[in-house]
Amino acid sequence: MPLSETFWIAFVSSGSASCLVCMRWLYKSKCSHIECCGLKIDRDVSGEERLDMVVPSSPSNSSNKMERTISM
């Protein structure tokens, strides 16, 4: 029994969304050195922090809403 097109569309969409969420977490983590499966990444987080201060984040972002409620 072959799998339907609806299944594959949902599967690919879920996989893509998961990858994008993981990339967002990696960016927000502000780790300067990341090592995974032989892949080594060194990044300049001070420049990213300055950029985040200049460009305010979206008010519709749920994680920022959480940060605002905690900091109050």
N, C-alpha and C positions, 0 to 999 in steps of 0.2 A: 504494500500500500504506500504510494508516494505521498510525501508531505505536501500540503497545500501552499499556495503562494502567500496566503495570509500568515501562515506560520513563519515562513522565511522573512517576510517583511517585519513581523514583530520581533523575530530573533535578531535580525541585523540592526533594527532600531534600538533594541535593548542593549546590544553589544556596543554600539556607537555611543549611546548615552552613558554607559558605564565607563568607557574610555575617557570621555570628556569630563566626567565627574572626577575621575582619578587624576587627570591632568590639572584640574582646578585645585584639588587638594594639595597636589605637589607645589603649585605656584603659591598658594596661601600659606604653606608650611614654613616658608622662609628658611629652609635648611640650606646651608652653604655648601655642603658636601653630601652627595647621594651616591650610594653604591648598591647596585642590584644586578644579579646574574652576570657579573663580569663587566657591566656597564658602569663607568665612573663619570659623574657629573660634578663639576665645581662651578658654582655660579656666584655672581656679585649681587648679594641680597641688599647691600646698602643702597645701590642704585634703584632697585625695585621698591624699596621702602620710601625713598624720596619721591618716586613717581606715584606711589599710592597716596602720598600726602598731598601732592599737587592735584591729581585727578580724583575727585571724590567718587566713592563707589555708589552703585545704583541703590535708591531707597527701597526698591522692590525686592532686594536680595534678602532672603530669609535669615541667612547667617549673620548679616549685619544688623537685622532687627534684634537678634538674640544678643549680640554684643552691646547694643544700645540699652537694652533692658537690664543687662547685668551691670553696666557701668553707672547706671543712675543711682 
